[in-house]
Amino acid sequence: MDFVFNDNAAKTNWMQNNTFLLDADFSHKDPKNRMFVTTPKFLNGVPASLSTVADEQSGNPLVPYPSWDSHSDTDCSKMISVLRVKISDCGQLWVLDSGVANVLQSFNATCPPKLLIFDLKTDQEIWRYQIPDKDFVMNSLLGTVELNGDCGKEHAYLADITGYGIVVVDRHKEISWRVQNQLTTFDPDATQYNTGGQIYTLTDGVMSLQSSSKLLYFHSLSSRKENWVPLDVINNEKNFVNNNSTRGFVTSPGERSGQSGPEVLDSQGDVMLFSNAADSSLYCWKTSTEYVTDNLHRVFQNDETFKFVSGMKMIEDNLLVASCPFGNIMNGNVDVNKVNYYILKAPIKKLLSKTPCIQ
């Protein structure tokens, strides 16, 4: 990966080996048809954590979004470290800034987390919400944003990966609340990973969030279960005066064969697609069936391009996936002389055509 640098000083301070692509998003609602990618500051030397991908003729370098001046290591008015983004049906880019840098070493909680919205027609910031102190903890890392609701009245669901919770933001009321219970933490029996021959340990909590018309599905990275809660439960802040309430929450009777990163639903909410780190695969589940092993069907497998799926989006009738060698990142042995990061795209109907999920 490379950046389009605006001065030599920025390029001098850049550490290429510390720059990891985590997430990608694209939407036909963007009049400029850009691909957005995140390169969070997991280690020092990353100049910007949100960019667009330049054209192929220039070798696809990254262009910081919306500008170089919007990014900083210390200025809390700017973006510190963005893990994931979400483009809404309203043509707006929702950006979740964790405020945490150097996550894999010293975990510098430089600034409070914040949620930003950019209008993709103008690339101007149109809304900002700083997460209040009551809704995050000392070791919080807000890393995923999911949306539900009409334009201007959305609820945003934010995954607190290492603080073990979900933060709900009501855009219209401009308030938020925290949800935390035993379902948002990790499973002690699912903390050992082996991806691409790399063995490592993660105690990550809830990372994946996906909403249908009535439910919010979620699961922790270090777990094998799926969970869900009705939207009318989690969207009511009165239910979480004590944020550890589990009323209305459901846990799957069955489980996956391994840990899973992101997941997506088709436009009807009938089929869920999710990654499975244990065998570098993509699986599907028909949501009208019980979540048990016999109803989880493998769709795709590749030890190289699907080594560890860190980002997944449903874009109209296509699946967009970002994958990275996360085990190598954890163990500090990324081979910079080979292709390590992939952005994959495929039609949903083609992926599901030979599975029971489409029948």
N, C-alpha and C positions, 0 to 999 in steps of 0.2 A: 504494500500500500504506500501511496505517496500523497502529499498535499500540494495544492496550489498555494505556495507561500507568497506573502506580500512583502516580506523583507528577509534579509539574510539572518538577522538575529533570531527570528522565530525558527528558521530552518536549523540553525546551529544548536538550539536547545532541544530539538526534536530527537527522540530516541525511537527509531523505527521498530526495534525488537520489542518495545513495550506497548505498541499500538495494536489493539485487537478489535476486529469487527464483530459486533454483537447482534445488531438488529438491523432490519431493513423494512422500508415501507414505500408503497407506490399507489397512486390513485389517479383514475381518469378525471377525478374532481379537481386535480391540479392542472391549471391551464398550460403549465410549462412541461408537463409529463416527466417530472424528475424522479429519480430514485433517491430516497433519503436513507442514510445509514448512520449508525451510532458507533463510536469508538470510545467507550468510557475510560476514565482515568484509573484503571485498575493498578497501574504503576506510574511512576513519574515520567515526565518527558513526552506526554501526549498534548499537543497544542490545542486541539478542539475535539469535542465529543459528539457533535452533530454536524453532518455535512450532506451535501448532495454529490452525486457522482458525475464527473465531467464527461464529455463525449469521448467516444472510442478513439478518435483521431489523436487526442492528447494523452492516450494511455490510461484513461479512466482514473486520474487523480481525484482526490477529495477536495471539495470546495466548502469551507466552513459556512454553516447556515446560521442566521441570514447574512452574517459578515464576520470577519475576523474579530472585530471590536465587540462582538456579542459574547465572547468567550474569555474566561479568566481562570487563574488558579486560586485567586484570593478575593476578588471583588464579588460580593454577594448579590449585587444588582445584575450580574451577568451569569451566564451558564457555567457551572463548575464541572459537573460530570453527569451526562445523560446516558442512561442505560437503554431505555426503549421509548418509542414514540407511537402515536396512533393518529392516522388521518381519518377524520370523521366524514360522514355523508354530506356534511355541510360545507365541505371544501376547506376545512380548518385542520391545521397540524397541532396536535396536543403533545406537548413536550414535558416529560417528567424529569426534573433535575434533582438528583439525589443529594447534591451538596457535599458528597463524600469523595475524596481523592485518595489515591494510593491504597485502594481497598485491600489488596493482597499482601501488603506489608505492614504499614503503620495505621491504616484506617483513619485518615484525617477527616473528621467531620467538620469541614471548613465553614459551611453555611447551613442554615435550616433548609430542608427540602422545599421545592416550589413547583407549581404547575403553571405552565405558560401555554397560551394559544396564539398561533400565527394565522393570519388570513393568507391563504396561498395565492390569491389574486394580486395582493399588494406586497406580501412578505413582511407585513407590519405586525408587531405584537398587539393583540387586541384585548387580551385579558391576562391577568396574573393573580395567582393565589398562593400566598406563603402558608405552608402547613403550620398551624399553631403548635406550640410546645406540648400541649396536652395530647396531641395525636401522634407523636413519635417518641421513641425512647433513645437512650444514649447510643445504642448500637444499631439504630435503624438504618436500613439501606432500601429506599423506595426504588423499585426497579421495573415495574410493569404497570401500564395504564390501560384500562378497559372502559368503554363508554356504553351508556344506554340512555335513550330519551330523545326528545325533539330538540332541534337546534335552539340553543340559548337556554334550554332547561335540562341539560344533560346531568346525569349522575356519573361521576368518574370514580372508578374503583382502582386503588393503588395498592400494589403488593409490597409489603414490608418484608423483604426476604430474610434478613438477619435479625429483625426485631420481632418477627413472628406475629404478624397481624395484617389486617386490611384497613386502609383508610378510605372512607367514603366522602366524596366532595359533592355537595349540591351546588351546582354552578348558579342557579337562579337565586337561591337564598344566600349564597356566598358563606356557607357554613360547612363544617366537616366533623366527622366523628370517627372513633377508632373501634374496630372489631377485633377481638383477640380471644381465642379459646384453644382447646387441645387440637382442633382441626387445622389451625394455621401454623402449627409448629412442625418439627421434623419427626420422622419415625426412627428411633434408635437402631432399628434393624435394617435401615436403608441408607446408611451414611457412607458405606464403602462402595467406590466406583471403580470400574475397569472399562475404559473406553479407548479403543485403538491400542491396547496393550499398556496404557498408562493407568497406574493404580494410585488412587488418592482418596481423601476423606472430605466430605462436605456435610455440614449440619444446617443446610439451608431450609428455611420454611417456605411459606406460600410464595409461589412465583408465577404460576399460571392462573389467568382469569379470563373467563369467556362468558358473555351473557347471551341469553335467548330472549324471547319476548316476555318470559315469566320467571326465569331462573338465572342466578349467577353460579356458574360452575367454577370450581377452583381446586387446585392441589398444590402441595408443597413439592419442591424439587426432590428433596430427600424423603420420598414416600412412594408407596405403590398404590395408594387408594385415590379415588375420586370423590369429591364432595360437592354439594350444591345447596343453595338456599333460595327461597322465593324472593323476588325483587321487592315485593311489598313488605317483606320483613327487614331486609338489609337497608332499604331506602328510608326507613323510619328511624330517625335518630333517637326517639324515645325508647326504642327497644334496646339501646346500648348505653344507657346511663351508667350501668356497670358493664364494661365492654366485653366481659367474658361470657355473655349469654350464648347459649346454644339452641334456643328455642327456634324451631323451624329448620334447623340444619340437618342434612342427611349425609351419611357416609355410605359409599358403595359396599355391597355385600362381598364382591370379589375384588381382585386387584390385578395390576399389571405384572409382567414378569420382571420389570426393572423400573428404575427411576425415569421420570418424564419431565421434559422442559415445557415449552409452550404447547398450547392446543388451540384449535379453532373449530367453529361450527359453520356448516353451510348456511346459505341465506334463509332457509326454512327452519333451521334449528333441528333438523332431523338426523344429521350425521355429524359426529365429532371426529376430527383427525388429530392425532397426538403423536409425539415422538416417543421413542423408547430407547434410552441410552444403553441398555444392556446388550442390545444386538444391532445398534445403529440403524434403526428401522422407523418407518412410519406405519401407524396402525389406524384403523377406523372402528367406530362404535356407533351403532344405530341407537339413538337415544330413547326410542320407544321400547327397547329391550333391557333386560337386567344387565347391570355392569358386572359381568363375570367373565372368566377366561374364555369360555366357549363363544362369547359374543364379541370378542376383541380380535380383529382380523388384520393380519399384516398386509400392507399395501405396497411397500417399497423398502428395499434394503441396499445399503452401500457403505462399506467400511471406510471409504475415503471421503466421499462428498457428504455423507450423513453421519460423520463421526460423533458430533455433539451438536444438536440443534439448539441454537440460542435465541432464534427469532422465528416467528411464524405468523403469517397474515393471510386472510381470505380476501381476495380482491376480485369482486364480481364473481366470476365462475372459475377463478384460478387460485392455486395455492402458491404463496411466495414463502420461501424458507431461507434463513441465514444459518450457516453452520460454521463451526470453528473447532480447532484442536484444543478444547478446553483442558483436557488432561495434560497436554504438553505445557499449556500456559501455567497450570497449577504447579507442575514439576520443574518449570523453568528451562525447558529444552525444546522450544519451538525451532524447527529447521527453517530459517529464513530463505533458504535456497530452493524451496519448493512451494507449490501453491497450497496455502493453508485455509483460506477463507472462500466460501462458496455462497452465492446467491442463486437459488434454484427456483424455477417456475414451471408449473404443469397444470393442465386443465383438470378440474375436479372430476368430471365425468370419465375422463380417460383413466385416472387413478383408481376410481372405484368400479370400473366397468366389469371386473372379474371377481368382485367381492359380494358377499351377502348384504353389505351395507346399502347397496343401491336397489335391491330387490324389494 
